[in-house]
Structure formats: C-alpha cells, structure tokens
Amino acid sequence: MQSIKGKMMNSKLVCISLVSFGLALSGCASKEVTQNPPPPPAPRVPVSQELSALVCPEGELRGSGLAGDYDQALNYAVTQIATQIQSSVVSTSAMQAKSDVSADGKESVTSSFDRKSTVTAELRNRQDVKVLETIAHDGVVGVVACMSKSDAAKPYREEYQSARDALVSSVAVLTMTTHPLDKFSNYEKMTAAYAKYRESLSVLQSLGFNETSAEIESNYAKAVEHFIEFKSKYKIYIDGAIESEEGKILFEQISGDVKVQSLEDSCEVGLVLELEVSAPTCKEGGLGVSCSEVVALNGKSCRGETYFTLGGSLKGVGRKDEDEAKEKLLKNVARNEFVAEWKKEIERWIVR
C-alpha cells in the first residue's frame, strides 16, 4: 500500500512540475523582450577644427594647410608662413583650397583656380620649416608647421648685409664720378641696391630685429639730391653752326626729339656734339657722276675732353651731271646705315 501511495505521490509531483513548467513557458512566451539601441557614435571633430587647437612654440611663425594629400597641405602651410615674413611677391593665378563641413559633420576639401591676380609669397629657406602635427581622416589631410623668427631671418640677414655694402659703395662712387655715362649707370646701381636694402631691412624689422639705418638713409638722400642737381645742369649742346645742307639733314636725323642747345649758352655739365662734313668729292664713272663726302660726329665734355668719335660717308650718283649726284646724296642721307648707329649713341647720353 505504501509503495502504491508513494508511486501516486511521485506521479502527482511530476504532473505538478510539468504543469508548472508549462505555465512558466506560457508566461515567458506572453512577455515581449525589448532592447535599447546603442547610442550613436560621437561626431568626429573636423580636421580644420583640430588644426586650430594646435599652437606653435611662443614667438614662432605658424602656418596651417588643408588638402587632399600631405604635400599640398604642407605647401599651403609654408605659404602662410612665407606671407608673414613679407617676402618678395609675384602676381600669379593660384589654386585656392577651401574646407567645408556638412551638417552631418563630414569635411571635404575642394580646389579651384582663382584667375584674379593674387599675392604669393616665396619662402627662401623652406628647409627650416618644422612640421608640428599632421592630421588625416575622411580623405582630408591637415598640416600645422612652425618656423622660428631667427630661421626666417637667415636669408634676409645675408641679403641685407650684401645690399647694405653695395649701397654704401654706390653712394660713394656716384658722388665722385664725373663722366656722364658713369653717372647714369652708377645712379641706377645705387637705386637698385637701395631697393634690395629696403626690402631686406623691412623683413628683418617685421620679424622684430632692429637694424640701424639712419646714417645710410641720410647718405642715400644726399646722393639722390646730388644726382638731381646734376640732372638740372646736364644738357646736350651743338658746337658751331651747321652750314651745309647735308649737314643740317644729317643732324636732324640723328638728334630726333633730343633737345639740343647752342654752345653759346654756358656749358657746365653735358655733352657737346660737333659735326664735321668734308667738301664733296665728285668723279665720273661707268654709271655717271658719283659724289661723296666724309662725315664725323664728335662727342666732348664742356671742358673739351673727347668722349667719342663716329665716322661715316655720304654718297650720291647722277647719270647726267654733278648736280644730280649731289641731289641724290642729299636724298640718301637718312638711308645710310651709320645714321642709325649715331642716333643710338646719342640716346645713350640722354639723362633719364
């Protein structure tokens, strides 16, 4: 009886357990399982924004660039540094790079050619630029570069010293020179040296280096005044009257628009022209009568020092007689090759 009762008890327990398991299953099936979606990733900071947070050591020049590749980004960064150095500039059509950040946080770099005249600075010692940081993602490369002011000043210190020496020398030579052509060329050399001197000096000053220039500026100003006074006194003169018709035509051809004064005026500084025309020599030949004249143009100082002597000859041929030959000689004055050479020589002596 007990065994039967035990079996019955076990059967009831099994049934209860199965029923409970079924209820548990039905209870699990009736509940919905919900899961929260993962949080969205934080938007990536644009490269341009990351670059703006990078700072060069105190006192150094900073440049940054954005592009699709490292080399171009570095070029833009170097150009920014060069602009700060106030280097020499050229007018050119430059490619512009622009960074755009869309609403979803994506950054893109686009390039386009700006056809307007822009100022592009040239960095003479690019090798001294140091790259501080390079950032690249999403197809955009950003570079921050730095350069110390002492490194930036290196090529300009050398240029400054060279231009300064050339300026001091040319100022001294200009004031001592008496020959007009030497005066002209030395003045051009002096002004060119002064331009280079001022350029290098302004760059050094922009970088914080103080260079004394008062004495040089004063001497240069005095030299300029000296040349201005020389110009005011310098004139081109003609010595004596030109009596022959061919001489008048020849002088008109070679002098052109040059203002020539008579030597009767006081001659202090300038070029004195003297035209020599020989008497015509005529002879008969197989083509008729030919006449020729020897001509010379002398250039002298007011004190009589010879600067140059140019020679030439005039020729005319007449089938009938000597008068026709002389008439042809007059008509052919301007066609002689030496006339152009004489004119070119006179132009060298015109003060600018």
Beta strands, then each sheet from edge to edge (+ up, - down):
strand 1: 61-67
strand 2: 89-101
strand 3: 107-121
strand 4: 130-137
strand 5: 140-147
strand 6: 234-238
strand 7: 260-262
strand 8: 269-277
strand 9: 281-285
strand 10: 288-300
strand 11: 306-318
sheet 1: 1+ 5- 4+
sheet 2: 2+ 3-
sheet 3: 7+ 6+ 8+ 10- 9+
sheet 4: 7+ 6+ 8+ 10- 11+
end
